[in-house]
Amino acid sequence: MGKGLFRVRMKPWCWLLWGGGLLLLLLVGGRLGVELPVGGGYRRVERYPPLVYLPPVVPPPRINAGAAILVEAVSGMILYAKNEHERKAPASTTKIMTAIVALEKGNLQDVVTVSPRAARTGGSSLGLRAGERIVLGELLEGVMLRSANDGSVALAEHIGGSEQNFARLMNMKAKEIGALNTNFCNAHGLTAPNHYSTAFDLALMTRYGFSLPEFVRLVGTREEAVEWYQGTKTRQVRNTNRLLWSFAGADGVKTGTTNRAGYCLVASATRDGRRFIAVVLNSPDRWGEAARLLEYGFNNFSLKLLAKAETPAVKVAVPQGYPPEVALYPRRDLMVVLPKGKEGEGQCRVHLDPAALRLPVKAGATIGRLSFYFQGQEVDWVELYPRERIRRDFWWRRLWRRQ
């Protein structure tokens, strides 16, 4: 045996005690301030697919921001992009992910005690003082409306045990939803050497955030009274996003400003069932440019549902199979954006995989896909699967059906 190596033999009941202790440590680690493992906590979720580019057919507005993107939130289709994968300082648009992690990992009814470190955080703030107590849900309102940096640190320390560990949770969530050009070092967005994101990634995060009802409420709220625990203090906060007052249908999301990042804005608006997300980073006119992108989306594009997850997309005959004909379902709704007046240039096609149809076929197995084409180019697609097992049919049953 090599020097320094050893083996420990344990009874089976010892292993159970050791494993139980480890599980208990993991469960309470966050509350006790123990650093959580980087590789745990979140898993990749397939129901949030990557964004999809629609071929450019309608001239977009002129955008002078360093990076920008326009996405239709329901379908995930990209209608405009400029330097969308270029890493940039995101400033307080960082708080989009801060809110997502707080909503998924925290308890909004918890009472947070403000640490001296949180109270010392510079920039925009709620004016928190060390030792003050405030309910997490109230604190999150201050973070998202007032863009409170002190509140960001306070909630990060409460949920993650430390701001550094909370940033790890933010990065894990970013990777889970496909935001692969993002790295967070803090929960507020103040300038840090390795703190960056992209217009594309911020659109992904925002689209994910809209799946959380409390996120939707927070980013769309104009004003709110933030109350400290047991009513010891109250502060009226006003959303920093001016578009909530000036743009028809505006319902989010987050501003950001630092010397390094410039003026940044992630904005959203909803009209007639269409929600567009516009991101402008380092913009000379973030309000005007975001508004022009959103209006461009509403004026030039329509939304169409091509397939529903609960409705069969097609029925196919299965030679020598039982049942002899099977319905195929899409794994998710297939929603697409079409330029107005050019709806006829889009079409759907079903592609089946002959190898996947070799009998027997398991229920839920992917055996093809439904593709959407625009101007002859495949833009988006969804897998097709049967909900029932397809077995090899008996020869006598096939003979009986021919009679």
Secondary structure, DSSP 8 states (H G I E B T S, - for coil): --TT-------HHHHHHHHHHHHHHHHHHHHHT----TT-S----TTS---EE----S------SSEEEEEETTTTEEEEEESTTS-B--GGGGHHHHHHHHHHHS-TT-EEE--HHHHT--SS-----TT-EEEHHHHHHHHHHS--HHHHHHHHHHHHSSHHHHHHHHHHHHHHTT-TT-B-SSSS----TT-BB-HHHHHHHHHHHTTSHHHHHHHH--EEEEE-GGGS-EEEEE-S-THHHHSTTEEEEEEEEETTTEEEEEEEEEETTEEEEEEEES-TTHHHHHHHHHHHHHHHEEEEEEE-TTS--EEEE-TTEESSEEEEEESS-EEEEEETT-GGGEEEEEEE-GGGGSSSB-TT---EEEEEEETTEEEEEEEEEESS-BEE--HHHHHHHH-
